Amino acid sequence: MRNPLSVKEIRRPALRSARYVIATLAVAGTFAVAACGDSSSSTSATGGAAGIDEVTLSYSDLTSATSSAGESVQEWIDSLETDSGGNVVVEPYWSSSLLTSNDALSGTGSGISDITYTVVTYQPQALPVANWINEQGSLPMDSYPHNQLQTVGVMNELFNTEDMAAEFDSQGVKFLASTSVAGKYDLLCSKEVTDQTDLNGLRVRAPGPVWAAEAEALGMTVVNVAQGETYEALQRGLIDCQIGAPFMYEDYGLNEVAKHYYPAGFSANMGLVLLMNLDKWESLSPETQALLQESMKDYAAGRTQADIESQMAFFDRREELGITTHDVTEMNAALAEFQESQRDGWLDRAPAGVSDAAATGETLTTAIDSWAETVTEDVAVAESGEVASESIDDFPAWQDRLSDVFAGRTEG
């Protein structure tokens, strides 16, 4: 048995409720879904099956080919080639070998990479609206993996609004999909915390401004370290902790050099995106665009499942690695108080690219609530210290709704 994280028994209701009518109306009202690429600017098919272009697309990813996420992406690449009759070929570049995190957005907009998986927090100046939305990462529920699936659903709606489409367009990119690598972020340290509400003296690597602010609210000192350098930084004592998620601790081997795990409620990352060069997108035939859009459900679902498996691998290996899991009641209380204070002024911090801050806030909270209903239709919420399920196969309502989200874009 996992201790303290165990798998909760699954509950399946006999009937499903009407799960997202309100959210659909909210998104369709003030923020109409961004239209698909204009077919008048697309090239005709070049002899491909059923109008599918013969095209080779470069793909850049910050993860490795051998990680669970990398393997899931390769499955998507292989399926896309098969479904296109061999016409659409994707050439992957792993571990930021084509574009670094800092260059991911500009490099995709300029066409160095045709498709790129990246994080909006790396580009706060270029993507102010996306980063503003990402500030609300404390809103998803606490139960895992409900919160991870909830975040995937919410962001695939919110990042396809008119405001976000305009922001992505301004950078020369097209939004394809959003994923979530975890539920709420937590904390792994090489030192044991003696006072969970006062972490003065501890140096931490935070993945972006949202988590840096939360760390500083606990008294921690934020140190700028690239994710790929975190292992050495922990090993050498340059930092004491990493705010992140179990998939990071497992995939980057951080669990070998940091032995104190705090499953705290830091904000979820609501800014992981798959982007495509806009000119390349608009050069494709409508049939090829539709094929890519329809494949996004498999991309998002497959990557989500892969990251869940990485989470569980970390949980399973804690005893083997000598990792101590600590109670975080006091830390979570302090975090919750700070997060609530941040939410209070969120609308006032809306950047210029937000056409109606109040409407955006209503759309976001409606999506948060409706996706919470969706992810709890098939699996009961887990108690603190438990994992509700290890597989997205146990969440058919979530999968159905995610399919509807991506299918609706092909009709735009």
C-alpha positions as a printed NumPy array, in Angstrom:
array([[  0.   ,   0.   ,   0.   ],
       [  1.233,   3.471,  -0.825],
       [  1.819,   5.6  ,   2.211],
       [  0.523,   8.229,   2.523],
       [ -0.701,   8.283,  -1.102],
       [ -2.964,   5.381,  -1.958],
       [ -5.409,   4.703,  -4.791],
       [ -9.021,   5.507,  -3.95 ],
       [-11.852,   3.153,  -4.907],
       [-13.581,   4.257,  -8.116],
       [-17.241,   5.268,  -8.05 ],
       [-19.315,   5.107, -11.244],
       [-22.803,   6.679, -11.2  ],
       [-25.609,   4.995, -13.131],
       [-26.495,   8.191, -14.965],
       [-24.383,  11.113, -16.073],
       [-25.548,  14.664, -15.599],
       [-25.618,  17.309, -18.31 ],
       [-22.088,  18.296, -17.588],
       [-21.023,  21.387, -19.394],
       [-23.912,  23.237, -21.019],
       [-23.268,  26.32 , -18.878],
       [-19.577,  26.401, -19.686],
       [-20.217,  25.99 , -23.393],
       [-22.658,  28.895, -23.399],
       [-20.272,  31.074, -21.401],
       [-17.371,  30.496, -23.745],
       [-19.558,  30.869, -26.833],
       [-21.056,  34.118, -25.526],
       [-18.526,  36.77 , -24.621],
       [-15.513,  34.881, -25.955],
       [-16.351,  33.152, -29.204],
       [-14.114,  30.245, -30.068],
       [-11.383,  31.32 , -32.425],
       [-11.997,  30.213, -35.989],
       [ -9.926,  27.629, -37.779],
       [ -7.403,  28.78 , -40.361],
       [ -8.912,  30.539, -43.362],
       [ -9.12 ,  28.047, -46.208],
       [ -8.531,  30.818, -48.738],
       [ -4.952,  31.145, -47.453],
       [ -4.275,  27.407, -47.45 ],
       [ -2.457,  25.61 , -50.206],
       [ -4.289,  22.901, -52.073],
       [ -3.428,  19.304, -51.278],
       [ -0.398,  18.022, -53.126],
       [ -1.739,  14.687, -54.166],
       [ -2.285,  13.464, -50.603],
       [ -4.994,  11.018, -49.643],
       [ -8.398,  12.68 , -49.224],
       [ -6.932,  16.169, -49.641],
       [ -4.212,  15.717, -47.001],
       [ -1.017,  17.629, -47.785],
       [  2.286,  15.849, -48.142],
       [  4.241,  17.737, -45.516],
       [  7.095,  17.269, -43.067],
       [  6.773,  19.218, -39.836],
       [  9.558,  19.853, -37.346],
       [  8.578,  19.392, -33.708],
       [ 10.415,  20.798, -30.662],
       [  9.91 ,  19.528, -27.114],
       [ 11.625,  20.316, -23.831],
       [ 11.334,  16.741, -22.569],
       [ 13.417,  13.722, -23.543],
       [ 12.453,  11.031, -26.019],
       [ 12.77 ,   8.355, -23.338],
       [ 10.515,  10.04 , -20.78 ],
       [  6.919,   8.875, -20.435],
       [  5.762,  12.135, -22.014],
       [  8.229,  11.744, -24.886],
       [  7.021,   8.223, -25.579],
       [  3.406,   9.412, -25.637],
       [  4.28 ,  12.149, -28.128],
       [  6.019,   9.605, -30.348],
       [  2.818,   7.552, -30.34 ],
       [  0.941,  10.658, -31.511],
       [  3.544,  11.24 , -34.238],
       [  3.219,   7.661, -35.453],
       [ -0.585,   7.758, -35.391],
       [ -0.663,  11.057, -37.287],
       [  1.498,   9.601, -40.039],
       [ -0.702,   6.498, -40.228],
       [ -3.97 ,   8.445, -40.211],
       [ -2.702,  10.736, -42.976],
       [ -1.782,   7.798, -45.189],
       [  1.883,   8.616, -44.712],
       [  1.494,  12.206, -45.887],
       [  2.044,  14.078, -42.618],
       [  5.49 ,  13.346, -41.19 ],
       [  6.618,  14.909, -37.916],
       [ 10.351,  15.093, -37.16 ],
       [ 10.88 ,  15.488, -33.393],
       [ 13.714,  17.336, -31.664],
       [ 13.873,  16.375, -27.998],
       [ 15.325,  17.93 , -24.83 ],
       [ 15.255,  21.483, -26.272],
       [ 17.805,  20.485, -28.912],
       [ 16.142,  22.647, -31.574],
       [ 14.828,  25.492, -29.423],
       [ 15.642,  26.355, -25.836],
       [ 12.872,  27.326, -23.442],
       [ 13.743,  30.998, -23.89 ],
       [ 13.604,  30.704, -27.695],
       [ 10.597,  28.389, -27.978],
       [  7.992,  31.056, -28.723],
       [ 10.035,  33.278, -31.038],
       [ 11.587,  30.285, -32.759],
       [  8.169,  28.85 , -33.535],
       [  6.855,  32.197, -34.708],
       [  9.822,  32.586, -37.067],
       [  9.516,  29.036, -38.388],
       [ 12.625,  27.429, -36.896],
       [ 10.213,  24.864, -35.481],
       [  6.825,  24.164, -37.034],
       [  5.264,  22.798, -33.826],
       [  6.558,  23.379, -30.284],
       [  5.597,  22.273, -26.795],
       [  6.438,  25.022, -24.326],
       [  5.376,  26.896, -21.198],
       [  3.817,  30.378, -21.287],
       [  5.592,  31.423, -18.075],
       [  8.869,  31.481, -20.   ],
       [  7.534,  34.431, -22.034],
       [  5.681,  36.801, -19.667],
       [  6.311,  39.88 , -21.826],
       [  5.21 ,  38.304, -25.112],
       [  2.214,  36.427, -23.635],
       [  0.797,  38.697, -20.914],
       [ -2.801,  37.44 , -21.183],
       [ -1.756,  33.785, -20.982],
       [  0.411,  34.539, -17.963],
       [ -2.383,  36.51 , -16.317],
       [ -4.718,  33.521, -16.683],
       [ -1.958,  31.288, -15.315],
       [ -2.052,  33.299, -12.089],
       [ -5.279,  31.469, -11.224],
       [ -3.56 ,  28.108, -10.796],
       [ -4.82 ,  27.84 ,  -7.215],
       [ -8.414,  27.372,  -8.448],
       [ -8.355,  23.685,  -9.514],
       [ -9.55 ,  21.184,  -6.915],
       [ -7.156,  19.4  ,  -4.582],
       [ -7.965,  15.764,  -5.459],
       [ -5.466,  13.996,  -7.738],
       [ -5.662,  13.332, -10.687],
       [ -8.984,  15.182, -10.851],
       [ -7.159,  18.52 , -10.675],
       [ -4.8  ,  17.572, -13.497],
       [ -7.656,  16.532, -15.802],
       [ -9.651,  19.6  , -14.771],
       [ -6.754,  21.875, -15.718],
       [ -6.394,  20.228, -19.137],
       [-10.06 ,  20.818, -19.895],
       [-10.149,  24.393, -18.636],
       [ -7.064,  25.525, -20.516],
       [ -8.109,  23.988, -23.816],
       [-11.163,  26.233, -23.586],
       [ -9.571,  29.388, -22.182],
       [ -6.585,  29.398, -24.554],
       [ -8.935,  29.262, -27.539],
       [-10.841,  32.473, -26.796],
       [-10.645,  35.539, -29.054],
       [ -8.31 ,  37.397, -26.69 ],
       [ -5.877,  34.488, -26.564],
       [ -6.081,  33.86 , -30.314],
       [ -5.141,  37.5  , -30.89 ],
       [ -2.198,  37.223, -28.491],
       [ -0.887,  34.052, -30.123],
       [ -1.429,  35.556, -33.59 ],
       [  0.696,  38.555, -32.614],
       [  3.583,  36.156, -31.967],
       [  3.104,  34.335, -35.263],
       [  1.783,  31.127, -33.69 ],
       [ -1.411,  29.073, -33.654],
       [ -2.653,  27.434, -30.452],
       [ -3.209,  23.699, -30.871],
       [ -3.6  ,  22.22 , -27.4  ],
       [ -2.854,  22.566, -23.711],
       [ -1.786,  19.844, -21.297],
       [ -1.07 ,  19.602, -17.577],
       [  1.945,  17.851, -16.113],
       [  0.448,  17.561, -12.633],
       [ -2.324,  18.662, -10.358],
       [ -1.147,  21.19 ,  -7.798],
       [  2.617,  21.704,  -7.671],
       [  4.422,  20.636,  -4.504],
       [  7.879,  20.712,  -2.93 ],
       [ 10.945,  18.455,  -2.811],
       [ 13.831,  19.45 ,  -0.547],
       [ 17.29 ,  18.239,   0.369],
       [ 16.725,  19.574,   3.886],
       [ 13.888,  18.955,   6.3  ],
       [ 11.664,  21.942,   6.965],
       [ 11.422,  22.739,  10.673],
       [  8.658,  25.373,  10.474],
       [  6.259,  24.973,   7.559],
       [  4.972,  28.537,   7.792],
       [  8.403,  30.188,   7.951],
       [ 10.924,  28.869,   5.427],
       [ 13.479,  31.636,   5.823],
       [ 16.944,  30.537,   4.81 ],
       [ 15.811,  27.936,   2.294],
       [ 16.729,  28.535,  -1.354],
       [ 14.286,  27.25 ,  -3.92 ],
       [ 13.945,  26.845,  -7.678],
       [ 10.478,  28.043,  -8.765],
       [  9.122,  27.301, -12.27 ],
       [  7.699,  30.796, -12.781],
       [  6.444,  34.028, -11.193],
       [  3.316,  32.483,  -9.66 ],
       [  5.312,  29.945,  -7.659],
       [  8.085,  32.398,  -6.882],
       [  5.524,  34.661,  -5.203],
       [  4.134,  31.727,  -3.222],
       [  7.626,  30.668,  -2.142],
       [  8.494,  34.192,  -1.044],
       [  5.247,  34.372,   0.923],
       [  6.584,  31.411,   2.919],
       [  9.904,  33.19 ,   3.409],
       [ 11.941,  31.236,   0.872],
       [ 14.607,  32.784,  -1.358],
       [ 14.048,  32.106,  -5.054],
       [ 17.162,  31.198,  -7.059],
       [ 17.167,  31.329, -10.868],
       [ 18.208,  27.849, -12.022],
       [ 17.322,  26.153, -15.32 ],
       [ 15.302,  22.969, -14.885],
       [ 18.021,  20.9  , -16.536],
       [ 20.556,  22.182, -13.987],
       [ 18.438,  21.523, -10.898],
       [ 19.953,  18.102, -10.134],
       [ 23.446,  19.553,  -9.852],
       [ 22.175,  22.604,  -7.969],
       [ 20.539,  20.386,  -5.341],
       [ 23.532,  18.096,  -5.199],
       [ 25.966,  20.976,  -4.668],
       [ 23.741,  22.822,  -2.217],
       [ 23.173,  25.825,  -4.475],
       [ 19.466,  25.345,  -3.82 ],
       [ 17.647,  23.432,  -1.088],
       [ 14.28 ,  22.806,  -2.718],
       [ 12.402,  22.564,  -6.022],
       [  8.784,  23.613,  -6.45 ],
       [  7.404,  21.285,  -9.072],
       [  5.684,  17.959,  -9.452],
       [  6.56 ,  14.283,  -8.988],
       [  7.037,  13.822, -12.735],
       [  9.94 ,  16.321, -12.533],
       [ 11.452,  14.593,  -9.542],
       [ 11.271,  11.265, -11.367],
       [ 12.213,  12.293, -14.918],
       [ 15.08 ,  14.58 , -13.849],
       [ 16.331,  12.239, -11.108],
       [ 15.882,  14.87 ,  -8.39 ],
       [ 14.586,  12.189,  -6.04 ],
       [ 18.153,  10.852,  -5.872],
       [ 19.551,  14.005,  -4.27 ],
       [ 16.549,  15.412,  -2.372],
       [ 14.851,  13.186,   0.192],
       [ 12.155,  15.33 ,   1.806],
       [  8.824,  15.45 ,  -0.039],
       [  6.103,  17.952,   0.855],
       [  2.852,  17.271,  -1.11 ],
       [  1.754,  20.874,  -0.651],
       [ -0.858,  22.893,  -2.515],
       [  1.221,  25.27 ,  -4.597],
       [ -0.653,  26.515,  -7.681],
       [ -1.15 ,  24.245, -10.665],
       [  0.635,  25.126, -13.907],
       [ -2.089,  26.364, -16.269],
       [  0.274,  27.376, -19.048],
       [  1.618,  24.335, -20.9  ],
       [  0.861,  24.72 , -24.595],
       [  1.416,  23.16 , -27.988],
       [  1.898,  25.9  , -30.592],
       [  2.31 ,  25.885, -34.38 ],
       [  3.897,  28.391, -36.71 ],
       [  0.962,  30.443, -38.008],
       [  2.205,  30.719, -41.601],
       [  2.738,  26.964, -41.755],
       [ -0.739,  26.368, -40.359],
       [ -2.355,  28.681, -42.891],
       [ -0.447,  27.024, -45.744],
       [ -2.125,  23.689, -45.042],
       [ -5.268,  22.46 , -46.728],
       [ -8.508,  22.474, -44.695],
       [ -8.351,  18.678, -44.642],
       [ -4.856,  18.705, -43.152],
       [ -5.841,  21.336, -40.59 ],
       [ -8.838,  19.225, -39.576],
       [ -6.652,  16.144, -39.233],
       [ -4.228,  18.002, -36.944],
       [ -7.025,  19.464, -34.835],
       [ -8.731,  16.111, -34.424],
       [ -5.427,  14.52 , -33.35 ],
       [ -5.06 ,  16.993, -30.5  ],
       [ -7.374,  15.01 , -28.231],
       [ -5.024,  12.029, -28.508],
       [ -2.014,  14.294, -27.949],
       [ -3.464,  15.917, -24.826],
       [ -4.922,  12.718, -23.37 ],
       [ -1.83 ,  10.636, -24.114],
       [  0.546,  13.151, -22.606],
       [ -1.676,  13.551, -19.556],
       [ -1.693,   9.794, -18.953],
       [  2.08 ,   9.664, -19.378],
       [  2.574,  12.349, -16.757],
       [  0.206,  10.558, -14.367],
       [  2.354,   7.442, -14.789],
       [  5.472,   9.461, -13.957],
       [  3.746,  10.749, -10.83 ],
       [  2.913,   7.204,  -9.748],
       [  6.459,   6.027, -10.497],
       [  7.744,   8.63 ,  -8.056],
       [  5.208,   7.612,  -5.411],
       [  6.13 ,   3.95 ,  -5.821],
       [  9.88 ,   4.554,  -5.535],
       [  9.899,   6.788,  -2.469],
       [ 10.606,   4.005,   0.004],
       [ 13.297,   2.544,  -2.251],
       [ 14.955,   5.956,  -2.524],
       [ 14.66 ,   6.745,   1.167],
       [ 12.322,   9.705,   0.66 ],
       [ 10.287,  10.923,   3.626],
       [  6.815,  12.291,   2.907],
       [  5.854,  15.014,   5.367],
       [  2.495,  16.254,   6.564],
       [  1.76 ,  19.662,   5.02 ],
       [ -1.272,  20.861,   6.959],
       [  0.424,  24.014,   8.223],
       [  2.127,  24.77 ,   4.894],
       [ -1.159,  24.419,   3.004],
       [ -2.952,  26.754,   5.403],
       [ -0.314,  29.422,   4.84 ],
       [ -0.386,  28.911,   1.072],
       [ -4.184,  29.062,   0.937],
       [ -4.224,  32.366,   2.789],
       [ -1.713,  33.899,   0.379],
       [ -3.445,  32.465,  -2.706],
       [ -6.763,  33.929,  -1.629],
       [ -5.159,  37.346,  -1.244],
       [ -3.745,  37.058,  -4.771],
       [ -7.115,  36.108,  -6.257],
       [ -8.772,  39.16 ,  -4.714],
       [ -6.836,  41.597,  -6.94 ],
       [ -6.586,  39.432, -10.041],
       [ -9.104,  41.312, -12.21 ],
       [ -7.337,  44.597, -11.466],
       [ -4.1  ,  43.141, -12.867],
       [ -5.594,  42.319, -16.271],
       [ -3.217,  43.299, -19.108],
       [ -4.222,  45.447, -22.061],
       [ -4.94 ,  42.432, -24.242],
       [ -7.945,  41.437, -22.119],
       [-11.028,  42.948, -23.71 ],
       [-13.311,  42.41 , -20.696],
       [-11.646,  41.304, -17.46 ],
       [-14.885,  40.597, -15.596],
       [-16.227,  38.461, -18.431],
       [-12.941,  36.558, -18.626],
       [-13.093,  35.928, -14.89 ],
       [-16.638,  34.621, -15.176],
       [-15.684,  32.4  , -18.104],
       [-12.745,  30.993, -16.167],
       [-14.661,  30.257, -12.979],
       [-17.522,  28.704, -14.975],
       [-15.049,  26.471, -16.776],
       [-13.347,  25.542, -13.485],
       [-16.694,  24.555, -11.949],
       [-18.048,  22.683, -14.961],
       [-14.856,  20.686, -15.515],
       [-14.86 ,  19.835, -11.807],
       [-18.288,  18.298, -12.357],
       [-17.031,  16.433, -15.407],
       [-14.   ,  14.862, -13.734],
       [-16.016,  13.716, -10.722],
       [-18.736,  11.963, -12.729],
       [-16.895,   8.646, -12.894],
       [-14.356,   8.727, -10.048],
       [-14.957,   9.856,  -6.483],
       [-12.827,  12.643,  -5.052],
       [ -9.826,  11.31 ,  -3.147],
       [ -9.236,  12.062,   0.493],
       [ -6.096,  13.9  ,   1.509],
       [ -3.068,  11.664,   0.968],
       [ -4.789,   9.444,  -1.572],
       [ -4.733,   9.105,  -5.368],
       [ -8.179,   8.619,  -6.893],
       [ -7.03 ,   6.728,  -9.995],
       [ -3.92 ,   5.985, -12.024],
       [ -5.619,   5.951, -15.434],
       [ -7.604,   8.338, -17.599],
       [ -9.512,   5.264, -18.791],
       [-11.469,   5.609, -15.557],
       [-12.673,   9.08 , -16.659],
       [-14.823,   8.49 , -19.795],
       [-16.878,  11.645, -19.214],
       [-13.692,  13.72 , -19.267],
       [-12.47 ,  12.006, -22.424],
       [-15.815,  12.512, -24.171],
       [-15.909,  16.184, -23.333],
       [-12.294,  16.71 , -24.373],
       [-13.122,  15.083, -27.72 ],
       [-16.024,  17.489, -28.114],
       [-13.741,  20.478, -27.439],
       [-11.332,  19.55 , -30.229],
       [-14.036,  18.343, -32.631],
       [-15.743,  21.726, -32.294],
       [-12.653,  23.515, -33.58 ],
       [-12.713,  21.619, -36.869],
       [-16.192,  23.045, -37.437],
       [-15.037,  26.645, -36.946]])
